[in-house]
Amino acid sequence: MSKPVAMSNFHRARNVNTGDITNINANNYHHYDGRSRNAVEKLREHIAAGAMHDSDERCDAPKCHPETRVAVQDELVNWIEHGDEEEHPKRIVWVTGPAGGGKTAIMGSAADACEEKGLLACGFFFSSFAGSTNRRFKRCLVATLAYQIVQHDALRDVGERILSCVERNPAIFQRQLKVQFDQLLLRPLREGRNDTDWPKVIFIDGLDECQAEEYGDTPRSPQDAARANEADQTEILHALLKATNDPSFPFRIIIASRPEPAIQSFFTDIAPQTTRKIFLDDKYKPNADMLLFLNSKFKSIQRQYQLSASWPSDNVKQTLVENASGQFIYVAAAMRFIEGSSAPPQELLDQVMALRRQDDSANPFALLDALYTHILNSSPKPLLAARWLSLIFRTNYLENLDPDKKLSARFIQHFLETSPGEASYVLRGLNSLVSIPPIDDHTSPYSLFHKSLTDFLEDRSRCGSLYVDDPYELYHTRYLQIWKNKGPAAPLSQLEREKFLDQFMEQFHCLIQWGSLFIGMEQKFDSYDVPWWVCSQDEFLKHPNCLNRIQHAVNVFYLFSTVHKMASRKIVFL
């Protein structure tokens, strides 16, 4: 994030510890005494590392194809560098547009460009469907921004004051968002002086994907969840607006989101004097950029399959661009499908070109919906594939207790399979929609290429016969079956089986939260070997590599209580 500095004897050094000096994994080092080091660690505990623009978690995040979306990126950088020269300067830019328009790709590429120029202070990339779960919530936002400022060379003095705040008030992360903004960002900035070499901009991407956390045992209805999400998104906007109105706040802010009603209302009714709006429409020539993208992708296929340089025709490429209706996600998904290995590229291209709207409406997503439907129907079991994807990506059931980590695709395969190898069979042909780790990868999660697939799956009017009314039913069925069988369908090595059961029982906290299911299980416990599960949990507690000792202790308590109640009803375990 910083400008070049003089070479240090510690240049590119890693994990150096010389008493009170601790370096950060980067191309420079920072000096902290013992007290500051503790504050850094405390701050680190509350960040969403995957939300930083250059995090490893975002290594496969969409970026603009070379020479595309140049106009909008140039407009953003020019505003950052010269916005103060305008007649009516604005402190916030809102980048908006419909789903699939390329907002995240633009934000990622622009953030990279700003970092190279020394303009980037910090950023947060929300995501409701990819990466670690703490990227979904507001609670990590301020700490993550503050942590990046602490690490920024040009903001060293501000960083020290942030760490002093954390040291004085380690409970700051449990305070309201506006209080965190004030104490962790605004006060340290007020006490410093704005140097000319300070960075200039903060990026906030995917604000519409920020979700409200649930507290208590009763899940919210979809309507209540939507209202809670809007409240959190609006709270973030108010905090950002307050910051930009503070004379000591030196940064401009770029916010990207879909034009959801609550966000649209905020910028229109509350912050019109502060905000400049960039709507991704034909002004930024998306069709020309999509044509550049298609030319590049088709040239790659030509080389791979030794096809003519004139393949496909210009008319075909132009039709694909027109079918996209300005949505980059359409051409991106279509090309991933055509690049697949399920058939020769011409045959796959013909399948895409043959897709038609399901009705005569002006729905801009009609052909994207047709494409998603066609790809899902290429699975040997389309409805089961839709059930799997709905459970994995529409619900929060299959989530890790650790918000920094996602459950691996390997675990989810074993959880969902009713027979060995079923996952490869059901998800066959869906690589253009879902990133599926190779069979020897036991740690990486499933991930979507774009959130528009969950939008499609959640809307019966769009996905038709592939709509899953109750994605939770599959979870309930598979959990109880694994419980009854004392393990998954696939044969596993002893080590892998222990790891699976360890993570499987971490899911038990969900059953306790969702009381109706837990009660239903209690009623069926006479057909399960509950004492075996109690003993297994007890063994996990004794194991030195137990992943979550507290959770397993809670499981033992609940299971033992259940056994006690069953014994009091004179149920005999053989």
Buried (B, 14 or more C-beta within 10 A) or exposed (E): BBEEEEEEEBEEBEEEEEEEBBBBEBBBBBEBEEEBBBBBEBBEEBBBBBBBBBBEBBEEBBBBBEEBBBBBBEBBBEBBBEBEEEEEEBBBBBBBBBBBBBBBBBBBBBBBBBBEBBBBBBBBBBBBBBBBBBBBBBBBBBBBBBBBBBBBBBBBEBBBBBBBBBBEEBEBBEBEBBBBBBBBBBBBBBEBEEEEEBBBBBBBBBBBBBBBEBEEEEBBEEEEBBEBBBEBBBBBBBBBBBBBEBEBBBBBBBBBBBBBEBBBEBBEEBBEEBBBBBEBEEEBBBBBBBBBBBEBBBEEBBEEEEBEEEBBEEEBBBBBBEBBBBBBBBBBBBBBBBBBEEBEBBEBBBBBBEBEEBEEEEBBBBBBBBBBBBBBBBBEBBBBBBBBBBBBBBBEBBBBBBBBBBBBBBBBBBBBBEEBEBBEBBBBBBBBBBBBBEEEEEEBBBBBBBBBBBBBBBEEEBBEEBBBEEBBEBBBEBBBEBBEEEBBBBEBEEEBBBBBBBBBBBBBBBBEBBEEBBEEBBEEBEEBBBBEBBEBBBEBBEEEEBBBEEBBBBBBEBBBEBBEEBEEEEEEEE
